[in-house]
Amino acid sequence: MLSKLLRIFGIQKKSTVPLSASDIVRRARDAHKVTEWSRAKRLTVFNPPFWGIHHIFIDSNLKHSLIALKEDGSAFIFLGNTYGPERWEKYDENLNKVDGGIIENQSLTWLIYQDYVIYNGSMLPATDAPYHWGRVIEVDSFDKHIDDQWISKIIPELKELALSYIKS
């Protein structure tokens, strides 16, 4: 009711999300094109706040890995496919796997676009917004395959990259 009154008087509430529901539906028509675009890519994403700057790696087989480094030196890794992660792992600052598990269907999903990533699911913190989102701030090619050996190498690389950002 209040929102209708505000609209009548020309007062619009500022949107807390970059894409409306109709934007997402419109973009769904090109989902297969975006999936192909994302093949063999590394995306650097800013936000949501609980992940900060994080990285999504997509290999040539469309295996996905989201890696979020934490301030204490630990890392969270979500491994899955085009629609979202199937499992998660937590590593301590010394690269020891300290926890992990299977992600139940739809507990965490992502929609990856060239400019934004939409996150949803019960694993994420509650919000008044319809979804959590991150802005894609960098896109690079990615020619490796996502597996346990790759994970053990990429975390130190990302930590070093993060330190270089802090120093500059």
SESE-631466 format. One record per residue: x, y, z of N, C-alpha, C in turn; chain. Coordinates in steps of 0.2 Angstrom, whole numbers, plus 5000, padded with zeros to 4 digits. Each point is the difference from the previous one (the first is absolute). Example, Ala and Ser with C-alpha at 12.3 -4.5 7.8 and 13.67 -1.06 7.14 Angstrom:
residues 2
5066  4972  5039  4996  5006  5000  5004  5006  5000  A
4998  5005  4996  5004  5006  5001  4996  5005  5003  A
end
This chain:
residues 168
5004  4994  5000  4996  5006  5000  5004  5006  5000  A
5005  5001  5005  5005  5005  5000  5003  5001  4993  A
5003  4995  4998  5004  5000  4993  4995  5003  4995  A
4994  4998  5000  4995  5003  4994  4999  5008  5001  A
4999  5002  5007  5000  5007  5001  5006  5004  4998  A
5006  4997  5002  5006  5003  4998  5001  5001  4992  A
4998  4994  4997  5000  5001  4992  4995  5005  4997  A
4994  5001  5003  4995  5004  4998  5003  5007  5000  A
5004  5002  5006  5003  5006  5001  5007  5001  4996  A
5002  4995  4996  5006  5000  4997  5007  4999  5004  A
4999  4997  5006  5005  4998  5004  5002  4993  4999  A
5005  4998  4997  5002  4993  4999  5005  4998  5005  A
4999  4994  5003  5005  4997  5005  5006  4998  4995  A
5006  5002  5003  5006  4997  4996  5001  4993  5000  A
5001  4997  4995  5000  4992  5000  5007  4998  5003  A
4999  4995  5004  5006  4997  5003  5003  4994  4996  A
4997  4999  4994  5003  4995  4996  5001  5003  4993  A
5005  4997  4996  5001  5003  4993  4996  4998  4995  A
4997  4994  5001  4995  4997  4995  4994  4999  5003  A
4995  5002  4996  4993  4999  5002  4998  4992  4998  A
4994  4998  5003  4998  4993  4998  4999  5000  4992  A
4997  5005  4997  4999  5000  4993  5007  5000  4996  A
5005  5004  5003  5007  4999  4997  5002  4993  5000  A
4999  4997  5005  5003  4993  5001  4996  4995  4995  A
4993  5001  4999  4996  4996  4996  5003  5002  4993  A
5001  5006  4998  5002  5002  4993  5007  4997  4999  A
5004  5000  5005  5007  4997  4999  5000  4992  4999  A
4995  4997  5003  4999  4993  5000  5000  4997  4993  A
4997  5004  4995  5000  4998  4993  5006  4999  4997  A
5006  5003  5003  5006  4999  4997  5005  4996  5005  A
4997  4996  5004  5003  4996  5005  5006  4996  4997  A
4998  4997  4994  5005  4995  4997  5005  5004  4997  A
4999  5006  4998  5006  5004  4997  5005  5002  5006  A
4997  5002  5005  5004  5002  5006  5004  4994  5003  A
4997  4994  5000  5003  4994  5002  5006  4999  4995  A
4999  5000  4994  5006  4999  4995  5005  5006  5001  A
4998  5006  5001  5004  5006  5001  5005  4998  5006  A
4997  4997  5005  5003  4999  5007  5005  4995  5000  A
5000  4995  4995  5004  4995  4999  5008  5002  5000  A
5004  4997  5004  5007  5001  5001  5001  5008  5002  A
4997  5002  5005  5001  5007  5002  5001  5000  5008  A
5003  5005  5001  5002  5002  5008  4996  5007  5001  A
4996  5000  5004  4996  5006  5002  5002  5003  5007  A
5002  5006  5000  5001  5003  5007  4994  5004  5001  A
4997  4999  5006  4993  5003  5002  5001  5004  5006  A
4997  5006  5000  5000  5004  5006  4993  4999  5003  A
4999  4998  5007  4994  4999  5003  4997  4994  4999  A
4996  4997  5004  4996  5003  5006  5005  5001  5006  A
4999  5004  5005  5004  5002  5005  5003  4994  5004  A
4997  4995  5001  5002  4994  5003  5006  4996  4997  A
5000  5001  4993  5006  4997  4996  5005  5006  4998  A
4998  5006  5000  5004  5005  4997  5002  4999  4993  A
5007  5001  4999  5002  4998  4993  5002  4993  5000  A
4997  4996  4995  5001  4993  5000  5000  4998  4992  A
5002  4994  4999  5002  4998  4993  4995  4994  4998  A
4998  5000  4994  4996  4994  4998  5004  4998  4994  A
5002  4993  5000  5004  4997  4995  4995  4995  4996  A
5000  5000  4993  4996  4996  4997  5004  4997  4994  A
5001  4993  5001  5005  4997  4995  4996  4998  4994  A
5004  4997  4995  4997  4998  4993  4994  4995  5001  A
5000  4996  5005  4994  4996  5001  4994  5003  5004  A
5001  5006  5001  4995  5004  5004  4999  4998  5007  A
5006  4997  5003  5000  4999  5007  5002  5007  5003  A
4996  5002  5006  5001  5006  5003  5003  5000  5007  A
5004  5005  5001  5003  5001  5007  5000  5007  5002  A
4996  5001  5006  5000  5007  5003  5005  5000  5005  A
5005  5004  5001  5005  5000  5005  4999  5007  5003  A
4999  5000  5007  5000  5006  5004  5005  5000  5005  A
5005  5004  5000  5005  5000  5005  4998  5005  5006  A
5001  4997  5006  4998  5004  5006  5006  5004  5003  A
4999  5005  5004  5005  5004  5002  5005  4996  5005  A
4997  4995  5003  5005  4996  5005  5004  4995  4996  A
5000  5000  4993  5004  4996  4996  4997  4994  4998  A
4994  4998  5003  4996  4994  4998  4997  5001  4993  A
4997  4995  4997  4997  5001  4994  4994  4995  4999  A
4994  5003  4997  4994  4995  4999  5000  4999  4993  A
4999  4994  4998  4999  4998  4993  4994  4996  4999  A
4996  5003  4995  4994  4996  4998  5001  4997  4993  A
4999  4994  4999  5001  4996  4994  4993  4998  4997  A
4999  5001  4993  4994  4998  4997  5000  5001  4993  A
4994  5002  4998  4998  5001  4992  4997  5007  4999  A
4997  5000  4994  4997  5006  4998  4995  5003  5004  A
4997  4996  5004  4994  5002  5004  5001  5001  5007  A
5006  4998  5002  5002  5001  5007  5005  4995  5003  A
5002  5000  5006  5005  4996  5003  4996  4993  5002  A
5004  4995  5000  4998  4993  5002  5003  4998  5007  A
5006  5003  5001  5004  4999  5006  5004  5006  5002  A
5002  5001  5007  5004  5005  5002  5006  4997  5004  A
5005  5004  5001  5006  4998  5003  5002  5007  5004  A
5003  4999  5006  5003  5005  5003  5008  4998  5002  A
5004  5005  4998  5007  4999  5001  5003  5005  5005  A
5004  4998  5005  5003  5004  5005  5006  5004  4996  A
5003  5004  5004  5005  5005  4997  5006  4996  4998  A
5001  4993  5002  5006  4996  4998  4998  4995  4994  A
4994  5001  4997  4997  4996  4994  4998  4993  5003  A
4999  4999  5006  4997  4994  5002  4992  5000  5000  A
4997  4995  4997  4993  5000  4999  4997  4999  5007  A
4996  5004  5003  4998  4999  5007  4992  4999  5000  A
4997  5001  4995  4993  4998  5000  4997  5000  4992  A
4994  4997  5000  4998  5000  4993  4993  4996  5000  A
4997  5000  4995  4993  4996  5000  4997  5001  4993  A
4994  4996  5000  4996  5000  4994  4995  5006  5000  A
4999  5003  4995  4995  5005  5000  4993  4998  4997  A
4995  5000  5004  4993  4997  4998  4998  5004  4994  A
4996  4997  4996  4997  5003  4995  4997  5007  5001  A
5002  5005  4997  4997  5007  5000  5002  5004  5007  A
5004  4997  5004  5002  5003  5006  5005  5006  4998  A
5003  5000  4995  5004  5005  4997  5000  5000  4993  A
4998  5005  4996  5000  5000  4993  5003  5007  4998  A
5002  4999  4993  5003  5006  4997  4998  5001  4993  A
4999  5006  4998  4999  5002  4993  5005  5004  4998  A
5004  4998  4995  5006  5004  4998  4999  5003  4993  A
5001  5007  5001  4999  5004  4994  5007  5003  4998  A
5001  5003  4995  5006  5004  4998  5001  5006  5005  A
4995  5003  5003  5001  5005  5004  4998  4999  5007  A
4996  4996  5002  4998  4998  5007  5000  4993  5001  A
5000  4998  5007  4998  4993  5002  4995  5001  5005  A
4995  4996  4999  4994  5000  5005  5001  4994  5004  A
4999  5001  5007  5001  4994  5005  4993  5000  5003  A
4998  4993  5002  4994  4999  5003  5001  4994  5004  A
4996  4999  5005  4999  4994  5004  5001  5000  5007  A
4997  4995  5004  5000  5000  5007  5007  5000  5004  A
5005  4999  4996  5007  5000  5003  5002  5007  5001  A
4997  5005  4997  5003  5007  5000  4996  5003  5006  A
5003  5006  5002  4997  5004  5005  4993  5003  4998  A
4996  5001  5004  4993  5002  4999  5001  5008  4997  A
4996  5002  4996  5000  5006  4997  4993  5003  4998  A
4999  5006  5000  4993  5003  4998  5000  5000  4992  A
5006  5000  4997  5000  5000  4993  4998  4993  4997  A
4998  5000  4994  4998  4993  4997  5005  4995  4999  A
5006  5003  5000  5006  4995  4999  5007  5004  5002  A
5005  4997  5001  5007  5003  5001  5003  5000  4993  A
5004  5005  4999  5003  5001  4993  5007  5002  5001  A
5004  4999  4995  5007  5002  4999  5001  5003  4993  A
5004  5005  5000  5002  5003  4993  5006  4997  4998  A
5000  4998  4993  5006  4997  4997  5005  5006  4999  A
5006  5000  5003  5004  5006  4998  5006  4998  4996  A
5001  4993  4999  5005  4998  4995  4999  4993  4997  A
5001  5000  4994  5000  4993  4996  5006  4998  4997  A
5002  4994  5001  5007  4998  4997  4998  4993  4998  A
5005  4997  4995  4999  4994  4998  5003  4995  5005  A
4997  4994  5000  5002  4995  5005  5001  4993  4996  A
5006  4997  5000  5002  4994  4996  5001  4994  5004  A
4999  5000  5006  5001  4994  5005  4994  4996  5001  A
5001  4995  5003  4994  4996  5002  4999  5000  5007  A
4994  5001  5003  4999  5000  5007  5000  4993  5003  A
5005  4999  5005  5000  4994  5003  5004  5002  5007  A
5001  4994  5004  5003  5001  5006  5007  5003  5000  A
5004  4998  4995  5007  5002  4999  5000  5007  4998  A
4995  5002  4996  5000  5007  4998  4998  5005  5006  A
4995  4997  5004  4998  5004  5006  5007  5002  5004  A
5004  4995  5001  5006  5000  5005  5005  5006  4997  A
4999  5001  4993  5005  5005  4997  4997  5007  5000  A
4993  5000  4999  4997  5007  4999  4999  5004  5006  A
4999  4997  5006  4999  5003  5006  5006  5005  5001  A
5006  4997  5000  5006  5004  5001  5001  5006  4995  A
4998  4998  4994  5001  5005  4995  4995  5006  5001  A
4994  4998  5002  4995  5006  5002  5002  5004  5006  A
5003  4996  5005  5002  5004  5006  5006  5005  4998  A
5004  4998  4996  5006  5004  4998  4997  5006  4996  A
4995  4999  4996  4997  5005  4996  4996  5005  5005  A
4997  4997  5005  4997  5005  5005  5005  5004  5003  A
5005  4997  5002  5006  5004  5003  5002  5006  4996  A
5001  4998  4993  5002  5006  4996  4995  5005  4999  A
4993  4999  5001  4995  5005  4999  5001  5004  5007  A
5001  4997  5005  5001  5004  5007  5006  5005  4999  A
5005  4997  4998  5007  5004  4999  4999  5006  4996  A
4996  4999  4994  5000  5006  4995  4995  5005  5002  A
end
